[in-house]
Amino acid sequence: MNGWSPNPNDDERFYELRMKFDFCAEPSAIMCRDANAPGVPFTTGPGLTCDVTDGLYCQADLRPYSLCKDYELKVKCCVLPPHCVTTLRPTTRPPTTTTPPPTTTTAPPTTTTPPPTTTTAPPTTTTAPPTTTTAPPTTTTAPPTTTTAPPTTTTAPPTTTTPQPTTTTPVPTTTTSYCPDVCSVATLPPLAIIALFKILGYYPTEIPVGMTFTVENCKTYTCTDCGVIIVDNPECPPIISGLCANGKVPLYFSDGCCVHYACGCECIGWGDPHYMGMDGGYFPFQGLGDFILSQSTADDLFRVIATNVDCAELPNANFFYHNSPYGPNDIVTCTAAITLEHGGHTFRVDRYLQVFIDGAPTGYGTFNVGGVKAIRQFGNPNVVFYIEAHGIFVQFSNLGYKVTIRIEPGDLAAYGIEGLCGTCNNNQSDDCLEINPEECACEYLIENGLATIEDCIETSPPPPNENCTDLVDVCDEYLSANPTLNSLLEECFKFVDPESFRRACRYDVAHCISECESIEAFVTTCFEESRRQDEPICIDWRIELPHCSLNCSESLIEKSCACERTCENPEGYCDDEDMIQDGCFCPDGFVLDNDQCVPEADCLHCVDDQGNIVPINSTWVPGGDSCQICTCRGPNYFTCEHVYCEPVEQPVCEGYCKVMRNVANFDPCCPEYECVCDIPCEHPDVPVCGYGYVPINVQDPDDCAPDYDCVCDVSTCDPNIPECNQFEELTITETDCCNIYSCVCVDCPPLPDITCEDGYEIIEVPFNFGCNCTTLECEPLPDYCIYIDTDFVDYLNSLGIPLPDDVSTEQTFYLPGDTWNAAFECLVCECLETVVEENHSHGGSLHEIECQPTQICDESCPLPCMEYQPSTIPGQCCGMCVRVPCCVVNPDGSETFHQVNETYGLPDDNCTVCQCYEMPAPPFGMPMVMDRCEPHICIPQDEIPYFCYHEPYSIETYYEGGPEGLCCERQRCTIRASPAEEVCQPHNFTDKLHYDEEGYDCESEEEVLHTYCEGQCTSQATVHTTEPFCPEGWHSEDGISCYKIIHEERDYLGAKDKCDELGGRLASFSNDEKEAYLRELLANYTGTMDLWVGLVLDHSTYYWTWTDGMETDLDTDWSTNPPMGDCGATTPSGYFDKKFCDGAMPFICERAPSTIVRDLCRCCTVSQYEEQHVAMTCATGHSFYFTHRIITDCICEEHFCEDEDYHVIEG
């Protein structure tokens, strides 16, 4: 089971897994493993647990590199789960065949027989026999290798396991003696029950036959006949088996439905330089400058840039060359620096392992910036950059100048990766390879935007040197996969294929370049890969190759497979995760302290919190915490203990100048307290005592300051008794010390009950001064505002609008700060502090009044010929936009204003006549300007006499009526002007006469006269042959218009378009006669719906207008239905309604009648001719006379047109 992918922790505990899987409550055994490397033994460690009672949990921040792998587990259950029980309705599961992956065997010859694979379907009533598939043994024998010919490594490509077909598994139900029509859900897993709750809104106990639902894990459950639930599993795509193209173990993961796989990618570059691309292909590369090793293509997620220089410039140049015969112009390049770009930050490590973050140098340690963890350790020749959120690992070492880019399986493959390292798509065909060096050269990088001309200069290394070619066998000795040749590095071959490193080594040695760099690259790659698979291998290989020295500085020594000794870790103990393969360490007798090597003796102490040296077994009290004592137990190892005190009750110090302090010689951790006098101290003031009392000091010996009490002294009492007047009487108030005598008024009259007029206030004034009596009087207000609500009243009066009964026009007084509503609640006014008139006639000061509207009214009008009119309704504060009388909106949107008594027309309307006039003023009001528009009525014209349609008469069309005299179309009969003189006469030319006789051309012996008629005749005449008539299906009452009811239901615009197609318009019934005919027309209408007619609301005039231009009047028969829109319709009974235009209804169309006419034509034709006999001779020699006609006269002759005898003229 694998419930979740790491993010960054991997939580596979049982309570999480039960959300997706159904298994027993108490497993008896558990097995955990890496889902991407199932063959690698699993071990627990810091941050990783595998417990049969709880499951598996990985905590990333406690793991090496803060990484959790994708783990999976399986458990052993002693009780068979319910879904494995036989059901009533058996379903045979198709046999499943699992094909084992092919076995790859390298030299020496071996025989590999994979164990048989057995797959058995779960038991049902009809049990399918178990299907056993056993792969035959595969034997591969490789010829023995020699030192001159490296062994050949054969890598089996990944194989694909064919997915199991969709299986249908019945879910068990209870066995009964009848066939139920429901299915019990008692045996369904929890996810299925939850899915039913989401569908139904409650937890059911049974579902009906035929119900189908799908749960989140993509299984489909169907309730079938007799209460059997069938489970259908989805088809899944094939998955890879074996290794990825680069030799890595694929990562398998589930999306809830199916298992998928992904391959991690790793690019390694070393030496001068050699590369293994993301998908495992090997290739060399030579070039100076900066170029992109790898970057994401779909976004700016990351970019890794390599900087190549001449290897001779590097600090460890002697590491690469020995006995080199090359001259100064021979260049071999190495990677000297690596730059990582991510999240707007730049991380760079140079040839000296100095790390720069955004251009600033750093020291040793771990730095977290912008999601990147940069790690640099003292003595470790490797610097690591790690993007934890995306699993991107970049490492650079100045041992062999090796760079490693590793991308964990994940989403980056979907983003797309490009660069010199390849595409990371599990396919080597589109990567740089040794067989296609042109795709790895500088020119290719520049063309694909992976380098610039200035940053990538292609170099050519020197050819192999004959002085070194006999040394290449050392590469086969250490990097051959044949164990008979190598024993030192053999255990690495299960983690890393050495072939690419062996080929690179042979290439280098043949060019007199040391084998050390390729062996170094292979060993460190083995160390990193084995550690990633929890089987760390560290080999001290330099023992056999002492010339491959690290060239440590004089103060450091070279070590392999070790950890740095420090003051905190003087023994140098570390686990496999912290071990360094090769590095420079402090010499014996020294340890690392603050990035420096110091003698071990300097570590035999502790350092307290103040930086002081504390010998071993000595103690100190840390600053700021007197109740702790710390003891130095060993080198920089100390423990601190808390000192506990007995509880002590603190005294309460009362009285002036008395404070609490510690007793003498107190313990700072466990103090004791006492109350003492705070000397000097400010003494309290002597109190002021009441009548007859004097202050006395009653201080006790323990008091720190005087303490006063007030004591009665009768000698201070006043012996005089006051004399009272006629309005007073003497009263005696007895006290504990001196009696108090006073005169009290007893004869003051009660205050009067008075009311003051508006603008006055009630004040209390002295009265009967001997007894301090008062009375009430009215006096003018000292400060006030006077408001009279006349503005709105005057406006209504000017319009002749009567005022409501409760409107007051009297003045009202308000005090400064008062607010009130005015103008029928449309204004809020305030009496301000500002004085506008001192010594006002009313008395006092008159203040300013400020009024603001209670509503903000929009006084803009969006349409032309509209203006804002203030409200004339009491209580309605905002007015409205009304049409401006005598204003016309022109087609271009401009306005034209007409004067009083002016008559004018409307744009695009030849028949409507408008007049601007002034209405008389009402009493106490103003006169009003109004306009009135009426259509010009065209009087029907008498029928034109029939003779007007014949010569010499003609029919002339003209217009009259309306504002411009263009409203009514008229026709009149006139005598046609004398036609122009007809010119029709013979024309001739001279030429020989030709005649075709039986296919032979015959020609006249002499030229003859050829004639023809040509000239101008008068135009054709048109004759009316029928009276006007309506087409079939149309009806007419007056012979002027034809009407037809269209039963097709359309909205108003659709009905208008249909009438246009029929050559007419929506019908107009603009007068009483037409309305009467409408009712006759509707007498035969059997429908119940209203019908559209040619009536709309004109928004420019707000008049209802017919399609013939006429406006409705007071005589229009409107229905009593409430208005609902801007388009007109008629009810089946012939009354007009105002409807919304988007409703679909039948409609009535109107068109003019048709007329049939005949046409006559006049043509110039022959009237007289003469005959002439002409001698003709043919090509055959035959001769004869031909009768030739010569035209002597032509005339204009009239006849019916040949193409058309008559045609219909539509009205």
Buried (B, 14 or more C-beta within 10 A) or exposed (E): BBBBBBEBBBBBBBEBBBEBBBBEEEBEEBEBBBBBBEEBEBEEBEBBBBEBEEBBBBBBEEBBBBBBBBBBBEBEEEEEEEBEBBBBBBBEBEBBEBEBBBBBBBBBEEEEEBEEBEEBBBEBEEBBEEBEBEBEEBEBEBEEBEEEEBBEBEBBEBEBBEBBEEBBBBBBBEEEEEEBEBBBBEBBBEBBBBBBEEEEEEEBEBBEBEBEBBBBBBBBBBBBEBBBBBBBBBEBEEBBBBBBBBBBBBBBBBEEBBBBBBBBBBBBBBBBBBBBBBBBBBBBBBBBBBBBBBBBEEEEBBBBBBBBBBBBEBEBEBBBBBEBEBEEEBBBBBBBBBBBBBEEBBBBBBBEBBBBBEEEEBEBEEBEBEEBBBBBBBBBBBBBBBBBBBBBBBBBBBBBBBBBBBBBBBEBBEBBBBBBBBBBBBEBEBBBBBEBBEBBBBBBBBEEEBBEEEBBBBBEBBEBBEEBEEBBBBBBBBBBBBEEBBEBBBEBBEBBBBBBBBBBBBBBBBBBBBBBBBBBBBBBBBBBBBBBBBBBBBBBBBEEBEEBEBEBEEEBBBBBBBBBBBBEBBEBEBEBEEBBBBBBBBEEEBBBBEEEBBEBEEBBBBEBEEEEEBEBEBBBBBEEBBBBBBBBEEBBEBEBEEBEEEEEEEEEBEBBBBEEEEEEEEEEBBBBBBBBBBEEEEEEEEEEBEEBBEBEEEEEEEBBBBBBEBEBBEEEBEEEEEEBEEBBEEEEEEEEBBEBBEBEBEEBEEEEEEEBEEBBBEEEEEBBEEBEBBBBBEEBBEBBBBBEBEEBBEBBBEEBBEEEEEEEEEEBBBEBEBEBEBBBEBBBBBBBEEBEEEEBEBBBBBBBBEBEEEEEBEEEBEEBBBEBBBBEEBEBBBBEBEBBBBBBBEEEEEEEEBEBEEEBBBEEBBBBBBBBBEEEEEEEBEEBBEBEBEBBEBEEEEEBEEEBBEEEBBBEEEBEBBBEEBBBEEEEEEEEEEEEEBEBEBEEEEEEBEBEBEEEEBEBEEEBEBBEBEBEBEEEBBEBEEEBBBBEEBBBBEEEBBBBBBEEBBBBEBBBEBBEEBBBBBBBBBBEEBBEBBBEBBEEBEEEBBBBBBBBBEEBBEEBBBBBBBBBEEEBBEBEEEEEBBBBBBBBEBBBBBBEBEBEBBBBBBBBBBBBBBBEBBEBEBBEBEEBEBEBEBEEEEEEEBEBEBBEEBBBBEEEEEEEEEEEEEB
